Amino acid sequence: MENAINLTNNSMKNKFEYKILDYVNLEHHNYNDVETFLNKIGSDGFELVEVIDMGENNTNKDGKSSRYRYIFKRWISN
């Protein structure tokens, strides 16, 4: 359904975890499901920082259409 990459950025006192998701186009036809999915990530403490339109003909590693890429970030306490 989605590809996730978790990255951690360590600076002096701040730690952030990033989650990058390619959400398949077929799911975008049901706005309620997309909203529920994005709200779940938000309830896990992630903030949506960017939505990238990858183009109509983009596919993910599974060969499924994945036009939109979502980038989330959350602060991790020490």
N, C-alpha and C positions, 0 to 999 in steps of 0.2 A: 504494500500500500504506500509506504513512503521509505525514503532512504534517510538515515540519520547519521550525522557525523558530529561527535562531541569533541570540542576543543577546549582547552583550558588556557587562559591568559594569566600569567603570574606577573604582577607588577609589585611595587613596594609593599602595599598593604591590601591591594584589591585583587580578588580572584573572580574571574567570570567564566562561566560555562556557556558555550555556544552550541546551538542545535540547528542544523541546516536540513530542511526537509524539501524534497521534491514530491509534491502531492499530485496524483494522477488526475488528468482532466475529467475523466468520467465522473469523479466525485464532485466536481464543481457544478454539475447540473442539479444537485440537491443542496441548496444553500443551507438548509437546517443541519444536515450532516457536517458540512464544512464548518459552520459556526460552532457546533458542539465539539468537533475535533480541536479547533483552535482554542476554544475556551478551556478544554481539558489541559492543554499545554500551558495556558495562562495560570490555571489553578495549581500547576506544579511549580510556579514561581518564575516562569519564563516570560519575557517581554518581547513582543514582536518589534524588531528593529528595521526590517526591510522586506519588501516583496519584490522579486525580480521576475519580469515577464521574459521567459526564455524563448518565446516564439511559438507559433502554432505547430511547427513540425518537430519540436524537440521530443526526445524519448529518454526514459531513464534506463538504468542498467538491465532492467527486465524487459525492455522493449515496449513499455507502455508509454503512452503520451503523457508528458509531464510538463505542461506549459509554465506553471508557476513554481518558483523556488522561494521558500519562506526562511528567513534567518531570525532566530530567537537568541536572547541572551538573558542570563540570570546571574545575580551576584551570589557568591559563595562566601559565607562567613568563615573566618579563620578558626 
